Amino acid sequence: MAIAHGEKLLKYLEENGTANSLKLSELWNEEHQKIVGTVKSLLCLGDVIEAELQSNVKWDLTEEGKQVATHGSHEAQVYNAIPPSGSTQPEIMAQASILNAGFTKDIAKVGFSKAMSLGWIAVDKSSGAPKVVRKIDSIQDLVQEHLKEIASGKNMLTNELRTEYKKRKLIQEIVVKSYEMKPGSSFSTSVTKQETDLTPEMIASGSWKTKEFKPYNLNALGTPVPRGHLHPLMKVRAEFRQIFLEMGFTEMPTNNYVESSFWNFDALFQPQQHPARDAHDTFFLADPATASNIPSDYMERVKNVHSYGGYGSQGYGYDWKVEEAQKNLLRTHTTAVSARMLYALAQGGFKPAKYFSIDRVFRNETLDATHLAEFHQIEGVIADYGLTLGNLIGVLYEFFRKLGIDKLRFKPAYNPYTEPSMEIFSYHPGLKKWVEIGNSGIFRPEMLLPMGLPEDVSVLAWGLSLERPTMIKYGYDNIRDLVGPKVNLQMVADNPLCRLDK
């Protein structure tokens, strides 16, 4: 607030006793908001003035209403566009558009209908082709007259007319808020700026004794400290990660989104003609298009087991091509990382190990409420001697028990790199049915033995998505509300911590 502006208002109050912010705005030729700002500033000084907020309703013309006040109502425009001999409806609409540049197809429909109901025009079919003619010689455009009255500040309309014009979007209701003011108990015509800070200079000079300080507002909230917030996916990820760590797993390095087809498919005993390796399902890279750092001896063993079989398997019996294996892609699953880890485990002398990973994978999916082109995969892997299907089921029961899920069922399934394979189902109390929550299996010998792992070593593996349990936990029906460019950032800040019922 400019001090001079505030003093001007105070002097006006001293001379007149009361004041209204709207009237002052007109009197001083100032924007009303500036007057309101001055009033609020004076109110901050204590009891210098008293101000009561008032709300007044007034009616004003819409843009369409202003057009009608200038050119006439829609029905009058249609009537005026009809020549004495009559004309066809399309010709009348075209003529009305010439008379008024803002005359549109929708306005024409309203005008024609209103003119017909008022008995101003009629459709004559006596000569064969229908023709629109005038039924009366002259009209009185009451709509235009009423709108001109409103534009001039008069408001003599009945409630019925006001409702009709509002429905036609010719007028609009405007709420005007203003302040009614009078002198307060501490009224003064001089404005003294109150101090907000006690400075060292004031203390040293003693000037603080004569200063007037603004009182503390102990009810005011402090300024929010800007800070980051964990996304719901990261909150649920932290819970899953903690469960794996509690069970003695080691986290795998998964910071390579780009993989070669060899590690993503071939090392997992997935044939090169498999549909998943088609461009409709996988994102292939154009640059760099191929990888060259694949272990040659291991690649040769993989080639042989694919083409000719081995380790008790007959293989797939096709001409395996190194060019296909070298193609780079965005990894379709983190199982490619598991293959790298198991290969490295075999090279240094095998020791039992438990690995896990939670990271992003990419599929060429059609986007919908439950599918994205990128999502997170949660994967657990256990490598040890003599493991069986019973061990896998036992580990899965313990893992999901820690997630708060104790009702499990297993269904036989097929995966190219696990045998046996099982889909994991859990009973959903809300849906009252069994729903699939993951996939699992024991890695095939055709995958493990070419790596150099001992023959009596088995590897258990299971996986599930991160998005699905997060959507269930936080109540999202559409995955695009959770991930993607349309996510509400306030949602990230407002969601509570994740605590799984374990």
HELIX and SHEET records of a PDB file:
HELIX    1   1 ILE A    3  ASN A   16  1                                  14    
HELIX    2   2 SER A   21  TRP A   28  1                                   8    
HELIX    3   3 HIS A   32  LEU A   43  1                                  12    
HELIX    4   4 GLU A   63  HIS A   71  1                                   9    
HELIX    5   5 HIS A   74  ASN A   80  1                                   7    
HELIX    6   6 GLN A   89  LEU A   99  1                                  11    
HELIX    7   7 LYS A  105  SER A  117  1                                  13    
HELIX    8   8 LEU A  142  ALA A  151  1                                  10    
HELIX    9   9 ASN A  159  LYS A  167  1                                   9    
HELIX   10  10 PRO A  200  SER A  205  1                                   6    
HELIX   11  11 SER A  207  LYS A  209  5                                   3    
HELIX   12  12 PRO A  232  GLU A  246  1                                  15    
HELIX   13  13 SER A  261  ASN A  264  1                                   4    
HELIX   14  14 ASP A  266  LEU A  268  5                                   3    
HELIX   15  15 PRO A  275  ARG A  277  5                                   3    
HELIX   16  16 SER A  296  SER A  307  1                                  12    
HELIX   17  17 VAL A  322  ALA A  325  1                                   4    
HELIX   18  18 THR A  335  GLN A  347  1                                  13    
HELIX   19  19 LEU A  389  LYS A  402  1                                  14    
HELIX   20  20 PRO A  445  LEU A  448  1                                   4    
HELIX   21  21 LEU A  449  MET A  451  5                                   3    
HELIX   22  22 GLU A  467  TYR A  474  1                                   8    
HELIX   23  23 ILE A  479  ASP A  481  5                                   3    
HELIX   24  24 LEU A  489  ASP A  494  1                                   6    
SHEET    1   A 3 ALA A  19  ASN A  20  0                                        
SHEET    2   A 3 ILE A 171  PRO A 183 -1                                        
SHEET    3   A 3 ILE A  49  LEU A  61 -1                                        
SHEET    1   B 2 ILE A 121  ASP A 124  0                                        
SHEET    2   B 2 LYS A 131  ARG A 134 -1                                        
SHEET    1   C 7 THR A 250  GLU A 251  0                                        
SHEET    2   C 7 ALA A 353  PHE A 362  1                                        
SHEET    3   C 7 GLU A 374  TYR A 385 -1                                        
SHEET    4   C 7 VAL A 457  SER A 465 -1                                        
SHEET    5   C 7 LYS A 433  PHE A 443 -1                                        
SHEET    6   C 7 THR A 418  HIS A 428 -1                                        
SHEET    7   C 7 LEU A 408  ASN A 415 -1                                        
SHEET    1   D 2 VAL A 258  SER A 260  0                                        
SHEET    2   D 2 ASN A 328  LEU A 330 -1                                        
END                                                                             
